[in-house]
Amino acid sequence: MLKFLGKRLVQTIPVLIGVTVLTFSMMLLIPGDPAQIMAGESASPAQLEAARERLGLNDPVPVQYYNYVSGVVRGDLGSSIRSGRAVSTEVFGRLAPTVELAFYSTLVSVFIGLIAGVVSAVRRYTFIDSTLMIGALFGLSMPNFWLGLMLIQWLVIGTGWFQGFGWFQASGWGTPQQMILPVITLGTAGSAIIARMTRSSMLEVIEQDYIQTARAKGVSEKKVIYKHALRNAMVPVVTVVGLQFGSLLGGAVITETVFAINGLGRLIINSIRARDFPIVQGGVLVFAFLFVFVNILVDIIYRLLNKRIDLN
Amino acid sequence: MQEKLLEVENLRISFSTGDSLLEVVSDVSFDIDHGQTIGIVGESGSGKSVSARAIMQLLGNNAEVGSESVIKFNGEDILSKSEKEMRRIRGNDIGMIFQDPMTSLNPTMKVGKQISETIRIHENASKKEAAARAKEIMRLVGIPNVDERFDQYPFEFSGGMRQRIIIAIALACSPKLLIADEPTTALDVTIQAQILDLLKDIQEKTGTSILLITHDFGVVANMCEKIVVMNQGRVVESGTTSEIFTSPKEDYTKKLLAAIPNLHEEKSPESKEKLIQIYSGTREKLMEVNKLAKHFPIGRKNTLKAVDSISFDIYKGETLGLVGESGSGKSTTGRTLLRLHEATSGETFFEGEDLNTYKKKQMKEMRKKVQFVFQDPYSSLNPRKKVEDIIGEALDIHKLAKSKKLRRERVEELLTLVGLDKSFSQRFPHEFSGGQRQRIGIARALAVEPEFIVLDEPLSALDASVQLTIVDLLEELQRKLNLTYLFIAHDLATVKKLSDRVAVMYKGQIVELTDSEELFTNPMHNYTRKLLSAIPVPDPHYTATDASFSHDDSVEISLEGQTLQEVKANHWVMQ
């Protein structure tokens, strides 16, 4: 296992290098001159030149890249144009709500998705199955900013049914009342995808000969499903969960904006508006690292589930 | 009088397909005494497996058992039992063994746990007790290093060993009845012999009754006391094994018995003539294979020597049989020969020209002369294409049809040639039976008028009576079109019938090469003899004469430092 982990970590190095190349080139690809943005529109040529020198823009591109990467390795991501504070401070200060949001949404979508998928597969072609799958289709089709707005409209502002209870709040992060709606908003699409994936994977597994073997042993139907079928059906589902987590990070950008959560996504959006590029660059870099890290985690779970992967 | 263990009376089973009911088993009756082995023999679609599943009540939701049907097990009516009561019977009183050991074990569960699970369900045993019992049973079914193997996963076992595990699962609670549904069909012939030996041995030790379901008369002959022959959901005939073999009453039974390949049949005068020409050097060589090798890398350090330096010739118009068990390298040889795999080393000459020097264009020309027929007629035809387009595709690739009309005519001509109706050209593969599909596969191969066809296990997926008709077809086509065949198979019996000469492959090497009659009457290499002795003999009165071969796998046959030598005129043996 350790050997595998080591190997897997080494494999991420090229990916991480790729990520830094991309975030670095963001700086070069920005329309206009970064120095101009830094120094402000009314800057004199001398000020511009100073800004350029300070940013290292006069160096050849490979040297700039080298400086950037060595900064990243030391944890120095530059400093914000607006606040002047270190990017790392700004970004990591906002990281917690985003990761929490993505994590809880994943939990919720795995929980709902697995149950719905298994029930659907076991009750194939019944009313329950159709209802769940139509529900999943809706969940999949609704853009999450719209869903978020509708939830706010119905549960917080609109009908009045829930008003006064203070169960749901449409802004901020930290208390359960604040967290429920964003988690539902972000987790819905994931639940739907996982439900559909689990259903088709389960249906395939249920047809397998070893399920027949288990039944012929006298194993009860419930145990056939949960002990024999589900674990095998989980293998492709885990992959989807991993990929899903990545898109949740992306979805967080929108959800945080809708619910006014002070997370990394909102920070990036605001920084784009304010043309605070070092922050955007740092935020994207952190997102990418998170994504890579989660996928290593998925690989480990995958291996634990499916011993045959040991061979490769 | 002691009560019967199992009585099945007037069993009728229908499956609902959409709105209609399809009756697959009608009026089937048979019974089993305590300690008896009976065989249900029938071809695919005869309803034999479905009947067995009905005994376990494992038919699925869309099946319906007729109200007049009775299944009594140990005096108790099975059909009136609830699902909960049935669960107590499954795995406890009746154990079941399935056909395909590669897919019948849960891949994510340790084998030991899969065996002890049965014990834990039915007996109030602690984890430790169940594990101890499971290990005991693993020893009984002949698994070595039980303590170590107990905690391994199915992928770490070979096919034969997995089948032993499945048998162990079925035996875990000492059932009174063991239902074995084609337990050896997916296995190599030497492994089949081992598993059959094991089943017999277990019956002697435990006294369980066995219901053996198979399509193979060879398997039942020496296993069963009674035989039930089924066809299209009905019992055709039943009786004691020697009655069925010596005086079958029904035509269908006679037909099945006639389909059993006869190992002692003499070759045709035509084949003998061919051999004389080959051995006297008057027949032209089509292919010459010289020290051909194909190695596959496994990981970074190891290589698998799938084909390890083999040499042989193929003469025009002959059939060379290439026999071996799975993993012997026979299919790889066929593929490497035609450069579907690039050879690791060695030379192949086709009509005197070195294939390794061929460029792409020349290879395409060559491929027109050489065709493949594949093993599985179900997956080797594109399900979304009409037969006309499946066969016509080869014509298109080599631009052999000048117009749509000519293309259609050619396809129809080919269908007639392989014994099918020409109206079939407008149908899709799923509308055909396995045998018909294999005929379509052959028609596709014939489309480009090849000289040489590699037949890669073309019969293994077919019923015995269908196999016979395909062999006849292949022989007829060879005569008509002067074709040369390389016939790859694991089944010695069919090889004997079709081949003029036979090469036996083992561990990537040819261990014996001679004409087919000589090989069967005078096998010289130990491995060939082992293969021959493992063929189940379809004769209930037969007792093994060559007792020197226990079908034990642990006796490795070493090829270390041996070479293929002509020990007798035209009989090459590795030694």
Interface residues (C-beta under 8 A of the other chain):
Chain A: Q208 D209 Y210 Q212 T213 A214 R215 A216 K217 G218 V219 S220 E221 H228 R231 N232 V235 L305 N306 K307 R308 L311
Chain B: M56 L58 E83 R87 R88 I89 R90 G91 N92 G95 M96 F98 Q99 D100 T103 S104 L105 N106 P107 T108 M109 Q114 E117 T118 I121 H122 Y153 F155 I166 I169 A170 A172
